[in-house]
Amino acid sequence: MISLPNTVTIIEVGPRDGLQNEKNYVKTEHKLAYIRALQAAGITEMEVTSFVSPKWVPQMADANEIMARIDRLGKQFVLTPNERGMENAKTMGADHIAVFVGVSSTFNQKNINKTTAEAVEQLRAPIAELLNHNIFVRACISTAFYCPYEGKQGIDDVISLCREFVEMGVHELSVADTVGKASPLESYTLFSLLKKEFPDTLITAHFHDTEKMALANIFAALQAGVDRFDSSAGGLGGCPFAPGATGNVATERVVHMLHRMGIATGIDEDLLKEAVAVISPHVSIH
């Protein structure tokens, strides 16, 4: 007997994770139009920008302006790589902040010039500070299945890293197939363990579609009890620090599959397509 949830929450990551890898700079006005169109479609949780160094991710150089001009509807996440980013985000009124660490130390060193252990230690005090200010903290666990440098990651290492963040008190774990190589069996196995191990923490699955198995992986995660998924309208994305990683799974494909199975999302498919049409002329991935 297949067990599926009645409702699923979609966390739209297009404005941040989707656009960060675009080579051509997308104007702030176009990003804002994209965000507003997504909100109009019924998206209630969204990554809107990232407070990172413009030197490393030029696409996110307008984070302050984005935060100043968006309509504050639902949960709006900003990604922050370090304490400085967190302080900037707080100054701009962010009350939902995401941090990230990869399971793979090599990935972390390529990305933030720190090992996994060093990255976790660096985040302990800032996360405690965010929680003291009643800010929602989302921990993004990168390379939870495979790493472009190290290959397959040990499931015990994934659980251990997640436990570190749960013990810090984060509200949510977004567990990512960063390079898009996971299989449905791997998805079901890992997410079943995570749901059992951390029953009081929100568990979100984040799949890339490199090998065209993202929808199958989502179906497997649904059966493992996951009812929260990251996705990117238009399938935009990739990771500048993960060679070969293609876009995130497309929100419109995920929503369509869920609706066909009778699972409610609160998202209007026609308006979602309109949101994709808003951003498509301004990006290289159509």
One Martini backbone bead per residue (centre of mass of N, CA, C, O) as a GRO file, in nm:
protein
  286
    1MET     BB    1   0.092   0.039   0.027
    2ILE     BB    2   0.067   0.361  -0.054
    3SER     BB    3   0.214   0.643   0.111
    4LEU     BB    4   0.053   0.968   0.122
    5PRO     BB    5   0.012   1.286   0.126
    6ASN     BB    6  -0.228   1.546   0.107
    7THR     BB    7   0.007   1.756   0.150
    8VAL     BB    8   0.232   2.010   0.003
    9THR     BB    9   0.536   2.189   0.032
   10ILE     BB   10   0.667   2.456  -0.153
   11ILE     BB   11   1.006   2.560  -0.212
   12GLU     BB   12   1.112   2.835  -0.368
   13VAL     BB   13   1.447   2.876  -0.548
   14GLY     BB   14   1.483   3.054  -0.804
   15PRO     BB   15   1.580   3.349  -0.703
   16ARG     BB   16   1.843   3.199  -0.601
   17ASP     BB   17   1.937   2.912  -0.701
   18GLY     BB   18   1.854   2.964  -0.996
   19LEU     BB   19   2.026   3.247  -1.049
   20GLN     BB   20   2.329   3.213  -0.942
   21ASN     BB   21   2.432   3.063  -1.230
   22GLU     BB   22   2.404   3.304  -1.397
   23LYS     BB   23   2.598   3.480  -1.618
   24ASN     BB   24   2.380   3.680  -1.657
   25TYR     BB   25   2.258   3.962  -1.546
   26VAL     BB   26   1.977   4.013  -1.349
   27LYS     BB   27   1.758   4.232  -1.307
   28THR     BB   28   1.586   4.342  -1.042
   29GLU     BB   29   1.309   4.379  -1.179
   30HIS     BB   30   1.291   4.082  -1.275
   31LYS     BB   31   1.307   3.948  -1.001
   32LEU     BB   32   1.057   4.084  -0.878
   33ALA     BB   33   0.854   3.981  -1.088
   34TYR     BB   34   0.902   3.683  -1.026
   35ILE     BB   35   0.825   3.684  -0.727
   36ARG     BB   36   0.535   3.797  -0.767
   37ALA     BB   37   0.434   3.569  -0.952
   38LEU     BB   38   0.476   3.342  -0.745
   39GLN     BB   39   0.288   3.455  -0.531
   40ALA     BB   40   0.032   3.457  -0.716
   41ALA     BB   41   0.043   3.129  -0.742
   42GLY     BB   42   0.097   3.039  -0.411
   43ILE     BB   43   0.361   3.101  -0.290
   44THR     BB   44   0.485   3.077   0.067
   45GLU     BB   45   0.782   2.967   0.000
   46MET     BB   46   1.108   3.147  -0.030
   47GLU     BB   47   1.397   3.207  -0.208
   48VAL     BB   48   1.519   3.541  -0.273
   49THR     BB   49   1.825   3.542  -0.156
   50SER     BB   50   2.184   3.644  -0.106
   51PHE     BB   51   2.443   3.699   0.145
   52VAL     BB   52   2.704   3.757  -0.057
   53SER     BB   53   2.975   3.788  -0.232
   54PRO     BB   54   2.998   3.949  -0.535
   55LYS     BB   55   3.263   3.815  -0.621
   56TRP     BB   56   3.131   3.515  -0.621
   57VAL     BB   57   2.807   3.628  -0.652
   58PRO     BB   58   2.690   3.861  -0.860
   59GLN     BB   59   2.376   3.802  -0.871
   60MET     BB   60   2.357   3.896  -0.541
   61ALA     BB   61   2.417   4.219  -0.521
   62ASP     BB   62   2.084   4.296  -0.467
   63ALA     BB   63   1.980   4.211  -0.179
   64ASN     BB   64   1.890   4.474  -0.045
   65GLU     BB   65   1.677   4.554  -0.259
   66ILE     BB   66   1.504   4.308  -0.247
   67MET     BB   67   1.429   4.334   0.059
   68ALA     BB   68   1.306   4.628   0.029
   69ARG     BB   69   1.077   4.537  -0.219
   70ILE     BB   70   0.933   4.313  -0.113
   71ASP     BB   71   0.668   4.113  -0.040
   72ARG     BB   72   0.557   4.010   0.279
   73LEU     BB   73   0.501   3.669   0.210
   74GLY     BB   74   0.549   3.461   0.419
   75LYS     BB   75   0.828   3.270   0.359
   76GLN     BB   76   1.153   3.442   0.344
   77PHE     BB   77   1.452   3.343   0.226
   78VAL     BB   78   1.799   3.369   0.322
   79LEU     BB   79   2.125   3.332   0.228
   80THR     BB   80   2.408   3.244   0.454
   81PRO     BB   81   2.760   3.180   0.497
   82ASN     BB   82   2.784   3.392   0.743
   83GLU     BB   83   2.794   3.632   0.982
   84ARG     BB   84   2.787   3.872   0.793
   85GLY     BB   85   2.536   3.785   0.635
   86MET     BB   86   2.347   3.778   0.879
   87GLU     BB   87   2.368   4.076   0.956
   88ASN     BB   88   2.263   4.187   0.688
   89ALA     BB   89   1.990   4.043   0.696
   90LYS     BB   90   1.888   4.163   0.962
   91THR     BB   91   1.903   4.461   0.873
   92MET     BB   92   1.677   4.380   0.636
   93GLY     BB   93   1.456   4.190   0.803
   94ALA     BB   94   1.524   3.900   0.835
   95ASP     BB   95   1.331   3.587   0.954
   96HIS     BB   96   1.465   3.384   0.727
   97ILE     BB   97   1.745   3.165   0.759
   98ALA     BB   98   2.010   3.030   0.561
   99VAL     BB   99   2.230   2.758   0.576
  100PHE     BB  100   2.552   2.595   0.475
  101VAL     BB  101   2.656   2.240   0.434
  102GLY     BB  102   2.868   1.995   0.344
  103VAL     BB  103   2.950   1.670   0.368
  104SER     BB  104   3.179   1.747   0.190
  105SER     BB  105   3.493   1.873   0.232
  106THR     BB  106   3.575   1.942  -0.055
  107PHE     BB  107   3.333   2.116  -0.121
  108ASN     BB  108   3.380   2.325   0.102
  109GLN     BB  109   3.664   2.415   0.011
  110LYS     BB  110   3.564   2.519  -0.270
  111ASN     BB  111   3.343   2.715  -0.143
  112ILE     BB  112   3.461   2.812   0.182
  113ASN     BB  113   3.748   2.712   0.286
  114LYS     BB  114   3.630   2.450   0.448
  115THR     BB  115   3.558   2.220   0.644
  116THR     BB  116   3.301   2.071   0.782
  117ALA     BB  117   3.383   2.112   1.079
  118GLU     BB  118   3.453   2.416   1.053
  119ALA     BB  119   3.176   2.512   0.952
  120VAL     BB  120   3.011   2.426   1.195
  121GLU     BB  121   3.162   2.585   1.416
  122GLN     BB  122   3.112   2.870   1.285
  123LEU     BB  123   2.781   2.843   1.329
  124ARG     BB  124   2.699   2.818   1.625
  125ALA     BB  125   2.682   3.112   1.735
  126PRO     BB  126   2.502   3.243   1.515
  127ILE     BB  127   2.259   3.054   1.552
  128ALA     BB  128   2.205   3.124   1.846
  129GLU     BB  129   2.146   3.421   1.783
  130LEU     BB  130   1.907   3.382   1.597
  131LEU     BB  131   1.729   3.226   1.800
  132ASN     BB  132   1.723   3.459   2.012
  133HIS     BB  133   1.564   3.634   1.769
  134ASN     BB  134   1.342   3.449   1.635
  135ILE     BB  135   1.482   3.299   1.396
  136PHE     BB  136   1.452   3.120   1.122
  137VAL     BB  137   1.626   2.803   1.067
  138ARG     BB  138   1.800   2.684   0.777
  139ALA     BB  139   1.954   2.375   0.687
  140CYS     BB  140   2.179   2.312   0.428
  141ILE     BB  141   2.248   1.991   0.281
  142SER     BB  142   2.504   1.913   0.100
  143THR     BB  143   2.597   1.637  -0.058
  144ALA     BB  144   2.403   1.380   0.049
  145PHE     BB  145   2.500   1.171  -0.189
  146TYR     BB  146   2.690   1.345  -0.386
  147CYS     BB  147   3.018   1.426  -0.514
  148PRO     BB  148   3.223   1.568  -0.758
  149TYR     BB  149   3.496   1.466  -0.590
  150GLU     BB  150   3.407   1.199  -0.390
  151GLY     BB  151   3.127   1.103  -0.433
  152LYS     BB  152   2.990   0.896  -0.241
  153GLN     BB  153   2.806   0.927   0.053
  154GLY     BB  154   2.774   0.865   0.376
  155ILE     BB  155   2.498   0.814   0.566
  156ASP     BB  156   2.627   0.870   0.846
  157ASP     BB  157   2.733   1.154   0.772
  158VAL     BB  158   2.459   1.282   0.724
  159ILE     BB  159   2.331   1.230   0.999
  160SER     BB  160   2.550   1.371   1.166
  161LEU     BB  161   2.515   1.655   1.047
  162CYS     BB  162   2.219   1.687   1.113
  163ARG     BB  163   2.251   1.656   1.421
  164GLU     BB  164   2.410   1.909   1.473
  165PHE     BB  165   2.173   2.103   1.392
  166VAL     BB  166   1.954   1.996   1.578
  167GLU     BB  167   2.118   2.056   1.842
  168MET     BB  168   2.113   2.371   1.781
  169GLY     BB  169   1.787   2.426   1.677
  170VAL     BB  170   1.686   2.394   1.412
  171HIS     BB  171   1.393   2.387   1.208
  172GLU     BB  172   1.550   2.299   0.931
  173LEU     BB  173   1.605   2.048   0.670
  174SER     BB  174   1.788   2.069   0.364
  175VAL     BB  175   1.824   1.793   0.149
  176ALA     BB  176   2.082   1.745  -0.100
  177ASP     BB  177   2.109   1.676  -0.457
  178THR     BB  178   2.340   1.858  -0.599
  179VAL     BB  179   2.415   1.658  -0.868
  180GLY     BB  180   2.181   1.451  -0.954
  181LYS     BB  181   2.247   1.110  -0.864
  182ALA     BB  182   2.016   0.999  -0.736
  183SER     BB  183   1.809   0.746  -0.629
  184PRO     BB  184   1.513   0.629  -0.519
  185LEU     BB  185   1.636   0.441  -0.306
  186GLU     BB  186   1.817   0.655  -0.174
  187SER     BB  187   1.592   0.844  -0.099
  188TYR     BB  188   1.423   0.658   0.080
  189THR     BB  189   1.642   0.579   0.281
  190LEU     BB  190   1.727   0.856   0.391
  191PHE     BB  191   1.440   0.980   0.461
  192SER     BB  192   1.356   0.762   0.657
  193LEU     BB  193   1.581   0.816   0.862
  194LEU     BB  194   1.528   1.118   0.912
  195LYS     BB  195   1.232   1.092   1.014
  196LYS     BB  196   1.309   0.906   1.253
  197GLU     BB  197   1.545   1.077   1.388
  198PHE     BB  198   1.372   1.376   1.320
  199PRO     BB  199   1.050   1.433   1.413
  200ASP     BB  200   1.084   1.765   1.505
  201THR     BB  201   1.189   1.821   1.211
  202LEU     BB  202   1.206   1.974   0.927
  203ILE     BB  203   1.182   1.799   0.611
  204THR     BB  204   1.370   1.860   0.311
  205ALA     BB  205   1.375   1.818  -0.039
  206HIS     BB  206   1.663   1.838  -0.281
  207PHE     BB  207   1.648   1.834  -0.639
  208HIS     BB  208   1.823   1.737  -0.915
  209ASP     BB  209   1.812   1.674  -1.294
  210THR     BB  210   2.061   1.539  -1.435
  211GLU     BB  211   1.923   1.219  -1.456
  212LYS     BB  212   1.604   1.236  -1.458
  213MET     BB  213   1.513   1.163  -1.122
  214ALA     BB  214   1.355   1.370  -0.946
  215LEU     BB  215   1.060   1.268  -0.946
  216ALA     BB  216   1.129   0.987  -0.837
  217ASN     BB  217   1.257   1.094  -0.575
  218ILE     BB  218   1.004   1.232  -0.471
  219PHE     BB  219   0.825   0.983  -0.457
  220ALA     BB  220   1.007   0.838  -0.253
  221ALA     BB  221   0.994   1.060  -0.031
  222LEU     BB  222   0.691   1.050   0.014
  223GLN     BB  223   0.701   0.750   0.123
  224ALA     BB  224   0.896   0.855   0.368
  225GLY     BB  225   0.727   1.140   0.464
  226VAL     BB  226   0.764   1.372   0.274
  227ASP     BB  227   0.622   1.737   0.256
  228ARG     BB  228   0.895   1.882   0.143
  229PHE     BB  229   0.997   2.096  -0.143
  230ASP     BB  230   1.237   2.185  -0.355
  231SER     BB  231   1.211   2.435  -0.622
  232SER     BB  232   1.229   2.556  -0.979
  233ALA     BB  233   1.115   2.774  -1.181
  234GLY     BB  234   1.213   2.638  -1.491
  235GLY     BB  235   1.475   2.480  -1.382
  236LEU     BB  236   1.664   2.648  -1.240
  237GLY     BB  237   2.024   2.612  -1.210
  238GLY     BB  238   2.273   2.507  -0.982
  239CYS     BB  239   2.637   2.490  -0.918
  240PRO     BB  240   2.938   2.663  -0.905
  241PHE     BB  241   3.070   2.409  -0.711
  242ALA     BB  242   2.926   2.182  -0.922
  243PRO     BB  243   3.024   2.001  -1.155
  244GLY     BB  244   2.744   1.912  -1.370
  245ALA     BB  245   2.520   2.064  -1.244
  246THR     BB  246   2.203   2.105  -1.284
  247GLY     BB  247   1.902   2.179  -1.245
  248ASN     BB  248   1.640   2.212  -1.085
  249VAL     BB  249   1.354   2.111  -1.022
  250ALA     BB  250   1.055   2.178  -1.159
  251THR     BB  251   0.782   2.314  -1.024
  252GLU     BB  252   0.568   2.247  -1.246
  253ARG     BB  253   0.624   1.938  -1.239
  254VAL     BB  254   0.570   1.881  -0.944
  255VAL     BB  255   0.282   1.995  -0.923
  256HIS     BB  256   0.157   1.821  -1.140
  257MET     BB  257   0.212   1.546  -1.008
  258LEU     BB  258   0.067   1.598  -0.741
  259HIS     BB  259  -0.214   1.662  -0.861
  260ARG     BB  260  -0.247   1.383  -1.008
  261MET     BB  261  -0.237   1.247  -0.700
  262GLY     BB  262  -0.411   1.442  -0.500
  263ILE     BB  263  -0.207   1.669  -0.411
  264ALA     BB  264  -0.185   1.947  -0.227
  265THR     BB  265  -0.042   2.305  -0.270
  266GLY     BB  266  -0.183   2.597  -0.351
  267ILE     BB  267  -0.115   2.594  -0.662
  268ASP     BB  268  -0.122   2.762  -0.969
  269GLU     BB  269  -0.040   2.646  -1.276
  270ASP     BB  270  -0.089   2.889  -1.464
  271LEU     BB  271   0.062   3.103  -1.288
  272LEU     BB  272   0.329   2.952  -1.291
  273LYS     BB  273   0.378   2.979  -1.596
  274GLU     BB  274   0.386   3.288  -1.588
  275ALA     BB  275   0.642   3.308  -1.414
  276VAL     BB  276   0.827   3.174  -1.619
  277ALA     BB  277   0.773   3.388  -1.844
  278VAL     BB  278   0.903   3.627  -1.693
  279ILE     BB  279   1.212   3.497  -1.681
  280SER     BB  280   1.302   3.358  -1.951
  281PRO     BB  281   1.422   3.613  -2.121
  282HIS     BB  282   1.670   3.646  -1.878
  283VAL     BB  283   1.777   3.355  -1.946
  284SER     BB  284   1.963   3.068  -2.054
  285ILE     BB  285   1.744   2.882  -1.926
  286HIS     BB  286   1.443   2.735  -2.093
   0.00000   0.00000   0.00000
